[in-house]
Amino acid sequence: MIKFIAKSVFIVTSVMYTPSYSNSFQKAAKNNPHEITAPSIKTGADNYEKYLPLLKDKKVGIVTNQTGILSDKTHVVDFLLEKKIAVQTIFAPEHGFRGTADAGEHVVDGKDPKTGLPIISLYGDNKKPKAAQLAGIDVMIFDLQDVGARFYTYISSLHYVMEACAENGIPLIVLDRPNPNGGIVDGPLLEKEFTSFVGMHPIPLLHGLTIGEYSKMINGEKWLKNAVQCKLTVIPCVDYKRTMPYSLLAKPSPNLPNDQSINLYASLCLFEGTNVSMGRGTEKQFQIYGSPFLKKTNFSFTPKPNFGAKDPLYNGKECFGEDLTSYPKLTQLELKWLIKAFQNTSDKTKFFNQFFTKLAGTKKLQQQIESGVSENEIRKSWQKDLEAFKKMRKAYLIY
C-alpha cells in the first residue's frame, strides 16, 4: 500500500491507434484487405494539447499497459515524464502493465524496470483503488484500449476507477480511443443477477461505444455504487468517425494478436463458457475453434503452451473445428458457430459450463440453444432490449 504526502494525479492509460501497424497487425491486414487504417485519426492520448495543461504542477498516477502508446510508439508514461509531469505510480489492469499475463492470471505488484516507478495491480483482490493508494492525488487520467465487448474487463476497471475517484473527490480525465468494432450494438443485455467482473452493466455483448463514451454512460446512468458520480472530462479523438475501420498498434491483450481476432472476439469468447477451445495455445487465438468432442473435419489444431496461454485447454490434444482466419469482417454478433458446435458435440450435457451464463449475461441464451431455437429467433428475442439501449446510448455519443 502506498501513501503520497504530496498531491498526485492518477492516470489510467492505454493503447493507441495509429497510421502504422505492428508486425502482427500488418500481417493481418495483408490477409484481410477489407481492413484499412484511417491515417488521420488522432487518439485522445495524442490530443495532448487538451490534457497537458490540466496536469501542470500535479502529481500523477497511471493505470496503463502495453497499449499505452502514442502514434510514434512512445509510451504515455515516458511521454508524461518527458513533459515533466510528476508521475508517481502505475496501476495495471488485467494482463499486467506489459500485457503478458494470461486471462485471469494473478498479477502481483512490483516496479517498472525502465522508470523505477511502483506498479500496483488493479486485478484480483484489488480491483478498485483504495483510498490510501489515492492519498494526495489531484487528478486521475484513464487511458486504456477497449475492444467494444461487455466481457472485456478494461471497462470493468474503468468502473472501479471512476467509483474510487467519485468517493475520494478526485476529477477523472479519460483519454478516448476508437472502438475497433465501430458502432456494432448487438447481443443479449446483461441481467442484474449475472453481474460480475466480466459483465458489470445492463448493456449488450457489443456496446458500440468508445471508452470515453462508455465513461459518460457509467456516470450519466449512475451505475457506480450508491449512485455516486465522478467529475469527468473526456479528451476526444480527432478526425474520427465511428464508421472508420481502425487497426491497433499493439495487442490489447495476449490472445488478441490482430484485427481478425478482435473482430471475432465477442462471438468466439462465448466458447469460454463451453468445452470448446477458441485457439488459446496456438498462433490463431480467437480465429479458430474446436474440441476433441466435435465431429472430425478437414481442419484440426493441437493447443500447446505459448506466450498467451501457459496451460491451454486441451493441451497436446487434437481439436476438430473451423478455421475463421479469412472469414469476412463481422458486422454483428454471430451465434452460428456456437450453435453448430453444440449440435455436433458428442455429449450435449457436457457442452456448457457455469461460466457461460456470466458471459452471456442471461440464462436464456443457453436455454434457447439447448431447446433448438433458431439463430434468427434468438436474435429477435433481443430486439426490444437493444432498441431501448440504443435510445439511451444516444445521449452519450461523441462521434
Helices and strands as residue ranges (DSSP letters): E 8-12, H 23-31, H 48-55, E 59-63, H 76-82, E 86-92, E 110-111, E 118-121, G 124-126, G 131-134, E 137-142, H 154-168, E 172-175, E 185-186, G 192-194, E 206-207, H 211-220, G 225-227, E 232-235, H 259-268, G 269-273, E 288-291, E 300-301, E 319-323, H 336-344, G 348-350, H 355-360, H 364-370, H 375-393, G 394-396
